[in-house]
Amino acid sequence: MPKVRRQRTKYHFSKADAAAEKERENDMELPEIEAMEEASAEDGKLPLPDASRRSNDTTGMSKKARRESRKNDWLKKVGAIHSRQLEEKAAEKRRKTAVVGDIMPLQNALDEVAQILVDPETLKEQTEKQKLAKARVVSRNKRQMVLADECKKFRQVVSHEQFKADPLKAIGQHLKAAAKT
């Protein structure tokens, strides 16, 4: 059986081979993309990256680096096209939407703001809750001190004459006084 002849694998490229590879890259570009680039330049919209912006100095670069460079350039071009299409869709959607549009979220937000402005009690409650959340007792000693103070207050309340006579009435009066302040 005769030996199969193959072309030799080239491991080192000459400058002439690099120039030929550049020409092949330029030939591989799609005419649609070039037309879109020209249209975007005329419209004044997003400029697409083109091959002329790419670094043409491939001498001294390894094959892997050149391949990565071509891939990155292609990904930039595809990304620019995709973002331009999304932008055009969004612009078209904005053109189709009436000036009024969907105002329900705005209406709900205005109702909440009006409620807060009309009812200052809710505003006070919210600020008090925020203060309490900030002033949470963390250390063990502080928790024990707070517990001791609360126990002392509880003993004073239980020994108070009004509480002994009618506990529910005393608690109701206390809550009313606390709500006023």
Backbone as JSON, one array per atom type, in Angstrom:
{
  "sequence": "MPKVRRQRTKYHFSKADAAAEKERENDMELPEIEAMEEASAEDGKLPLPDASRRSNDTTGMSKKARRESRKNDWLKKVGAIHSRQLEEKAAEKRRKTAVVGDIMPLQNALDEVAQILVDPETLKEQTEKQKLAKARVVSRNKRQMVLADECKKFRQVVSHEQFKADPLKAIGQHLKAAAKT",
  "N": [[0.82, -1.17, 0.0], [0.57, 2.21, -0.86], [2.14, 5.13, 0.49], [0.39, 7.77, 2.14], [0.25, 11.04, 1.07], [0.62, 14.15, 2.65], [0.1, 17.67, 3.23], [2.66, 19.64, 4.67], [2.61, 20.61, 8.1], [2.52, 23.9, 9.14], [4.4, 25.64, 11.42], [5.51, 28.09, 11.89], [4.81, 31.31, 10.85], [5.19, 33.38, 8.04], [5.61, 36.89, 7.15], [4.17, 37.33, 4.86], [2.27, 35.3, 4.99], [0.81, 36.21, 7.2], [-0.3, 38.55, 6.17], [-1.94, 37.46, 4.22], [-3.72, 36.09, 5.83], [-5.01, 38.2, 7.12], [-6.37, 39.3, 4.97], [-8.13, 37.19, 4.44], [-9.67, 37.31, 6.77], [-10.96, 39.78, 6.44], [-12.44, 39.21, 4.18], [-14.24, 37.41, 5.22], [-16.13, 38.81, 6.66], [-19.51, 39.72, 7.1], [-21.74, 40.97, 4.6], [-24.13, 42.11, 5.45], [-23.66, 43.1, 7.99], [-21.83, 45.09, 7.43], [-23.45, 46.78, 5.97], [-25.22, 47.53, 7.96], [-23.47, 48.9, 9.59], [-22.88, 51.12, 7.98], [-25.42, 52.25, 7.8], [-25.87, 52.9, 10.48], [-23.96, 54.85, 10.83], [-24.96, 56.85, 9.2], [-27.45, 57.38, 10.42], [-26.67, 58.28, 12.87], [-26.75, 56.86, 15.14], [-25.91, 54.23, 17.44], [-22.54, 53.52, 17.03], [-21.04, 50.82, 15.36], [-18.51, 48.45, 16.14], [-15.84, 48.16, 13.89], [-13.73, 46.4, 11.52], [-11.56, 47.99, 10.95], [-10.92, 49.35, 13.24], [-9.79, 47.47, 14.79], [-6.82, 46.08, 16.16], [-4.27, 45.95, 13.91], [-1.79, 44.93, 14.05], [-0.49, 42.08, 14.04], [1.83, 40.79, 14.03], [4.24, 38.99, 15.74], [2.47, 38.03, 17.53], [1.02, 35.2, 19.07], [-0.6, 32.32, 17.63], [-2.8, 31.58, 19.08], [-3.35, 33.93, 20.5], [-3.98, 35.65, 18.38], [-6.29, 34.38, 17.48], [-7.94, 34.65, 19.73], [-8.14, 37.42, 19.72], [-9.53, 37.89, 17.32], [-11.9, 36.59, 17.99], [-12.8, 38.12, 20.19], [-13.2, 40.59, 18.91], [-15.25, 39.88, 17.18], [-17.24, 39.18, 19.04], [-17.65, 41.68, 20.22], [-18.76, 43.05, 18.07], [-21.12, 41.59, 17.58], [-22.37, 41.96, 20.04], [-22.74, 44.74, 20.0], [-24.53, 44.97, 17.89], [-26.69, 43.57, 18.93], [-27.33, 45.12, 21.24], [-28.06, 47.47, 19.96], [-30.33, 46.64, 18.57], [-32.01, 46.05, 20.74], [-32.25, 48.6, 21.84], [-33.57, 49.9, 19.76], [-36.01, 48.5, 19.78], [-36.97, 49.25, 22.32], [-37.24, 52.01, 21.93], [-39.19, 52.04, 19.95], [-41.3, 50.93, 21.39], [-41.67, 52.93, 23.29], [-42.52, 54.97, 21.61], [-44.97, 53.98, 20.76], [-46.44, 53.9, 23.13], [-48.84, 55.75, 24.87], [-48.92, 59.15, 26.11], [-49.98, 59.23, 28.66], [-50.04, 56.51, 29.56], [-49.46, 53.75, 31.79], [-50.63, 54.55, 34.79], [-51.14, 53.53, 37.26], [-49.17, 52.56, 39.22], [-48.07, 55.01, 39.97], [-50.29, 56.31, 41.01], [-50.88, 54.68, 43.22], [-48.58, 55.12, 44.76], [-48.85, 57.85, 45.28], [-51.16, 57.81, 46.86], [-50.2, 56.52, 49.17], [-48.27, 58.37, 50.03], [-49.9, 60.57, 50.54], [-51.4, 59.56, 52.64], [-49.47, 59.31, 54.63], [-48.74, 61.99, 54.94], [-51.15, 63.1, 55.85], [-51.68, 61.67, 58.19], [-49.96, 62.1, 60.9], [-49.32, 60.47, 63.01], [-48.69, 57.91, 62.08], [-46.29, 58.46, 60.87], [-44.74, 59.15, 63.1], [-44.78, 56.69, 64.43], [-43.39, 55.12, 62.62], [-40.84, 56.32, 62.69], [-40.22, 55.85, 65.37], [-40.11, 53.06, 65.39], [-37.92, 52.7, 63.74], [-35.95, 53.89, 65.31], [-35.98, 52.16, 67.51], [-35.15, 49.83, 66.26], [-32.55, 50.52, 65.63], [-31.5, 50.91, 68.15], [-31.15, 48.47, 69.38], [-30.39, 46.19, 71.95], [-27.3, 44.72, 72.42], [-25.08, 43.57, 73.8], [-24.43, 41.29, 76.53], [-24.34, 42.27, 79.18], [-25.68, 44.72, 78.91], [-28.22, 43.8, 78.2], [-28.94, 42.52, 80.58], [-29.02, 44.71, 82.33], [-31.14, 46.18, 81.21], [-33.18, 44.35, 81.61], [-33.26, 44.31, 84.41], [-34.09, 46.95, 84.93], [-36.64, 46.88, 83.74], [-37.89, 44.97, 85.36], [-37.93, 46.35, 87.78], [-39.63, 48.51, 87.12], [-41.95, 47.04, 86.61], [-42.54, 46.0, 89.15], [-43.11, 48.4, 90.47], [-45.41, 49.18, 89.09], [-47.19, 47.1, 89.71], [-47.41, 47.45, 92.47], [-48.72, 49.86, 92.59], [-51.54, 51.9, 93.54], [-53.83, 52.43, 91.91], [-53.58, 50.44, 89.98], [-53.89, 48.21, 91.55], [-56.54, 48.49, 92.34], [-58.12, 48.57, 89.89], [-56.94, 46.87, 87.39], [-57.21, 46.74, 84.51], [-58.33, 49.21, 83.79], [-56.32, 50.95, 84.62], [-54.23, 50.2, 82.92], [-55.4, 50.9, 80.47], [-55.61, 53.72, 80.77], [-52.92, 54.36, 80.9], [-52.05, 53.61, 78.31], [-53.56, 55.4, 76.75], [-52.42, 57.82, 77.57], [-49.81, 57.41, 76.68], [-50.23, 57.28, 73.95], [-50.97, 59.88, 73.36], [-48.61, 61.3, 73.61]],
  "CA": [[0.0, 0.0, 0.0], [1.42, 3.39, -0.94], [2.08, 6.09, 1.58], [-0.49, 8.91, 1.86], [1.0, 12.29, 1.14], [-0.09, 15.29, 3.23], [0.88, 18.89, 3.27], [3.35, 19.83, 5.94], [2.01, 21.54, 9.04], [3.39, 25.05, 9.34], [4.43, 26.11, 12.8], [5.97, 29.47, 11.88], [4.22, 32.02, 9.73], [5.95, 34.51, 7.54], [4.81, 38.11, 7.05], [3.25, 37.17, 3.73], [1.16, 34.5, 5.47], [0.01, 37.05, 8.07], [-1.07, 39.45, 5.31], [-2.99, 36.64, 3.59], [-4.72, 35.78, 6.86], [-5.8, 39.42, 7.3], [-7.29, 39.39, 3.83], [-9.19, 36.2, 4.65], [-10.55, 37.83, 7.83], [-11.77, 40.84, 5.86], [-13.39, 38.59, 3.26], [-15.23, 36.63, 5.97], [-17.13, 39.69, 7.25], [-20.81, 39.65, 6.44], [-22.15, 42.24, 3.98], [-25.24, 42.68, 6.21], [-23.09, 43.86, 9.1], [-21.25, 46.3, 6.87], [-24.57, 47.66, 5.62], [-25.74, 48.07, 9.22], [-22.5, 49.9, 10.05], [-23.07, 52.33, 7.19], [-26.7, 52.84, 8.19], [-25.74, 53.51, 11.8], [-23.17, 56.07, 10.68], [-25.84, 57.86, 8.62], [-28.49, 57.71, 11.38], [-26.11, 58.91, 14.05], [-27.04, 56.02, 16.3], [-24.77, 53.52, 17.99], [-21.55, 53.07, 16.06], [-20.64, 49.45, 15.54], [-17.07, 48.27, 15.95], [-15.51, 47.58, 12.6], [-12.43, 45.75, 11.45], [-10.49, 48.99, 10.86], [-10.57, 49.74, 14.6], [-9.08, 46.36, 15.4], [-5.38, 46.24, 16.04], [-3.8, 45.2, 12.74], [-0.43, 44.47, 14.3], [-0.54, 40.7, 14.51], [3.17, 40.22, 14.02], [4.74, 38.75, 17.09], [1.4, 37.44, 18.34], [0.86, 33.77, 18.85], [-1.82, 31.97, 16.91], [-3.87, 31.59, 20.07], [-3.67, 35.32, 20.78], [-4.7, 36.19, 17.22], [-7.62, 33.76, 17.47], [-8.7, 35.31, 20.78], [-8.4, 38.77, 19.27], [-10.63, 37.83, 16.34], [-13.13, 36.21, 18.71], [-13.25, 39.28, 20.96], [-13.74, 41.57, 17.97], [-16.55, 39.38, 16.7], [-18.2, 39.3, 20.14], [-18.0, 43.1, 20.35], [-19.63, 43.41, 16.95], [-22.43, 40.97, 17.82], [-22.95, 42.65, 21.2], [-23.19, 46.07, 19.58], [-25.74, 44.78, 17.08], [-27.77, 43.16, 19.83], [-27.75, 46.26, 22.06], [-28.74, 48.41, 19.08], [-31.67, 46.1, 18.32], [-32.79, 46.25, 21.97], [-32.53, 50.02, 21.94], [-34.6, 50.23, 18.78], [-37.28, 47.96, 20.27], [-37.42, 50.09, 23.42], [-37.67, 53.29, 21.36], [-40.47, 51.79, 19.28], [-42.3, 50.73, 22.44], [-41.96, 54.25, 23.86], [-43.3, 55.74, 20.63], [-46.33, 53.45, 20.72], [-47.1, 54.17, 24.39], [-49.42, 57.09, 24.98], [-48.27, 59.99, 27.1], [-50.51, 58.86, 29.96], [-49.49, 55.19, 29.87], [-49.97, 53.07, 32.97], [-50.37, 55.42, 35.93], [-51.54, 52.89, 38.51], [-48.13, 52.61, 40.25], [-47.94, 56.39, 40.43], [-51.46, 56.59, 41.83], [-50.7, 53.98, 44.5], [-47.53, 55.81, 45.51], [-49.42, 59.11, 45.76], [-52.06, 57.5, 47.97], [-49.38, 56.23, 50.35], [-47.67, 59.63, 50.47], [-50.98, 61.39, 51.1], [-51.76, 58.97, 53.93], [-48.41, 59.66, 55.58], [-48.81, 63.41, 55.21], [-52.36, 63.4, 56.59], [-51.65, 61.01, 59.49], [-48.61, 62.22, 61.45], [-49.09, 59.39, 63.97], [-47.99, 56.81, 61.4], [-44.92, 58.92, 60.68], [-44.08, 59.01, 64.4], [-44.6, 55.26, 64.69], [-42.32, 54.61, 61.77], [-39.56, 56.79, 63.2], [-39.96, 55.15, 66.63], [-39.69, 51.7, 65.05], [-36.55, 52.79, 63.23], [-35.06, 54.14, 66.44], [-35.87, 50.93, 68.28], [-34.34, 48.88, 65.51], [-31.16, 50.95, 65.75], [-31.08, 50.87, 69.54], [-31.26, 47.11, 69.93], [-29.35, 45.88, 72.93], [-26.53, 43.62, 71.85], [-24.21, 42.87, 74.75], [-25.09, 40.56, 77.62], [-24.47, 43.16, 80.33], [-26.74, 45.69, 78.64], [-29.5, 43.09, 78.29], [-29.23, 42.31, 82.0], [-29.4, 46.01, 82.91], [-32.49, 46.49, 80.72], [-34.09, 43.43, 82.31], [-33.38, 44.77, 85.8], [-34.93, 48.15, 84.9], [-38.03, 46.48, 83.46], [-38.41, 44.31, 86.57], [-38.16, 47.42, 88.75], [-40.84, 49.21, 86.68], [-43.08, 46.13, 86.78], [-42.86, 45.97, 90.58], [-43.74, 49.68, 90.8], [-46.76, 49.17, 88.53], [-47.99, 46.14, 90.48], [-47.65, 48.0, 93.81], [-49.47, 51.12, 92.47], [-52.89, 51.77, 94.09], [-54.81, 52.35, 90.82], [-53.46, 49.13, 89.35], [-54.45, 47.23, 92.49], [-57.99, 48.66, 92.35], [-58.66, 48.13, 88.59], [-55.77, 46.75, 86.51], [-57.51, 47.03, 83.1], [-58.53, 50.66, 83.67], [-55.0, 51.58, 84.77], [-53.49, 49.95, 81.68], [-56.04, 51.71, 79.43], [-55.2, 55.11, 80.97], [-51.5, 54.46, 80.53], [-51.95, 53.54, 76.87], [-54.07, 56.65, 76.21], [-51.4, 58.86, 77.85], [-48.66, 57.13, 75.83], [-50.63, 57.59, 72.58], [-51.01, 61.33, 73.21], [-47.26, 61.85, 73.51]],
  "C": [[0.88, 1.25, 0.0], [1.18, 4.32, 0.24], [1.2, 7.28, 1.18], [0.31, 10.19, 2.06], [0.1, 13.4, 1.71], [0.78, 16.52, 3.13], [1.51, 19.01, 4.64], [2.61, 20.85, 6.8], [2.99, 22.67, 9.3], [3.28, 25.5, 10.79], [4.85, 27.57, 12.89], [5.41, 30.14, 10.64], [5.13, 33.17, 9.32], [5.05, 35.74, 7.47], [3.81, 38.02, 5.91], [2.04, 36.34, 4.15], [0.24, 35.32, 6.37], [-0.86, 38.0, 7.25], [-2.21, 38.69, 4.64], [-4.09, 36.32, 4.59], [-5.61, 37.0, 7.13], [-6.82, 39.58, 6.18], [-8.44, 38.41, 3.98], [-10.17, 36.66, 5.72], [-11.49, 38.88, 7.26], [-12.8, 40.27, 4.9], [-14.51, 37.87, 3.99], [-16.33, 37.5, 6.56], [-18.4, 39.67, 6.42], [-21.17, 40.98, 5.81], [-23.3, 42.9, 4.74], [-24.71, 43.57, 7.33], [-22.49, 45.16, 8.58], [-22.34, 47.29, 6.49], [-25.14, 48.3, 6.88], [-24.79, 49.13, 9.77], [-22.69, 51.21, 9.3], [-24.36, 53.03, 7.58], [-26.6, 53.52, 9.54], [-24.93, 54.79, 11.73], [-24.04, 57.19, 10.12], [-26.89, 58.32, 9.62], [-27.95, 58.47, 12.58], [-26.4, 58.11, 15.3], [-25.76, 55.33, 16.75], [-23.78, 53.13, 16.9], [-21.13, 51.64, 16.38], [-19.13, 49.33, 15.38], [-16.8, 47.64, 14.6], [-14.09, 47.07, 12.6], [-11.3, 46.77, 11.42], [-10.06, 49.44, 12.25], [-9.75, 48.67, 15.3], [-7.59, 46.57, 15.22], [-4.89, 45.33, 14.92], [-2.4, 44.65, 12.95], [-0.48, 43.08, 14.9], [0.84, 40.05, 14.49], [3.66, 40.09, 15.45], [3.69, 38.17, 18.01], [1.33, 35.95, 18.04], [-0.46, 33.51, 18.15], [-3.01, 32.03, 17.86], [-4.31, 33.02, 20.38], [-4.43, 35.95, 19.62], [-6.13, 35.66, 17.19], [-8.51, 34.42, 18.53], [-9.06, 36.74, 20.39], [-9.56, 38.81, 18.28], [-11.95, 37.51, 17.03], [-13.67, 37.41, 19.49], [-13.84, 40.36, 20.05], [-15.11, 41.16, 17.47], [-17.6, 39.51, 17.79], [-18.61, 40.75, 20.36], [-19.0, 43.52, 19.28], [-21.04, 42.85, 17.18], [-23.12, 41.65, 19.0], [-23.48, 44.02, 20.84], [-24.47, 45.97, 18.76], [-26.92, 44.45, 17.98], [-28.26, 44.34, 20.68], [-28.48, 47.29, 21.22], [-30.16, 47.94, 18.79], [-32.55, 46.3, 19.55], [-33.18, 47.71, 22.14], [-33.63, 50.45, 20.97], [-35.96, 49.72, 19.21], [-37.84, 48.84, 21.39], [-37.93, 51.43, 22.9], [-39.02, 53.13, 20.67], [-41.59, 51.62, 20.3], [-42.67, 52.07, 23.08], [-42.78, 55.1, 22.91], [-44.75, 55.29, 20.62], [-47.11, 53.78, 21.99], [-47.61, 55.61, 24.41], [-48.71, 57.86, 26.08], [-48.71, 59.58, 28.5], [-49.95, 57.51, 30.39], [-50.17, 54.58, 31.09], [-49.61, 53.9, 34.19], [-50.78, 54.8, 37.25], [-50.42, 52.89, 39.54], [-47.94, 54.01, 40.82], [-49.1, 56.75, 41.36], [-51.34, 55.93, 43.2], [-49.66, 54.69, 45.36], [-48.06, 57.13, 46.07], [-50.38, 58.9, 46.92], [-51.28, 57.25, 49.26], [-48.76, 57.51, 50.91], [-48.73, 60.52, 51.12], [-51.37, 60.87, 52.48], [-50.71, 59.34, 54.99], [-48.48, 61.13, 55.94], [-50.02, 63.78, 56.06], [-52.26, 62.85, 58.01], [-50.23, 61.09, 60.06], [-48.28, 61.12, 62.46], [-48.31, 58.24, 63.32], [-46.53, 57.18, 61.16], [-44.12, 58.78, 61.97], [-43.79, 57.55, 64.7], [-43.46, 54.69, 63.87], [-40.96, 55.06, 62.28], [-39.2, 56.1, 64.51], [-39.48, 53.72, 66.36], [-38.26, 51.69, 64.53], [-35.56, 53.03, 64.37], [-34.88, 52.89, 67.29], [-35.02, 49.9, 67.57], [-32.86, 49.24, 65.61], [-30.63, 50.74, 67.16], [-31.23, 49.49, 70.16], [-30.07, 46.83, 70.85], [-28.61, 44.64, 72.45], [-25.77, 42.86, 72.93], [-25.02, 42.27, 75.9], [-25.32, 41.46, 78.82], [-25.59, 44.17, 80.11], [-28.11, 45.03, 78.72], [-29.9, 42.87, 79.74], [-29.65, 43.6, 82.67], [-30.82, 46.39, 82.49], [-33.51, 45.61, 81.44], [-34.3, 43.87, 83.75], [-34.27, 46.02, 85.87], [-36.39, 47.8, 84.66], [-38.65, 45.79, 84.66], [-38.77, 45.34, 87.64], [-39.45, 48.17, 88.4], [-42.07, 48.34, 86.89], [-43.51, 46.07, 88.25], [-43.55, 47.26, 91.01], [-45.18, 49.7, 90.3], [-47.66, 48.27, 89.36], [-48.31, 46.69, 91.86], [-48.45, 49.3, 93.78], [-50.92, 50.89, 92.87], [-53.94, 51.63, 92.98], [-54.76, 50.99, 90.15], [-54.06, 48.06, 90.25], [-55.98, 47.3, 92.46], [-58.6, 48.13, 91.05], [-57.51, 48.06, 87.57], [-56.06, 47.14, 85.06], [-57.68, 48.53, 82.87], [-57.18, 51.38, 83.74], [-54.17, 51.39, 83.49], [-54.06, 50.79, 80.55], [-55.64, 53.17, 79.54], [-53.73, 55.32, 80.55], [-51.33, 54.47, 79.01], [-52.45, 54.83, 76.23], [-53.04, 57.78, 76.39], [-50.18, 58.65, 76.92], [-48.97, 57.48, 74.38], [-50.65, 59.11, 72.33], [-49.61, 61.92, 73.01], [-46.51, 61.33, 72.35]]
}
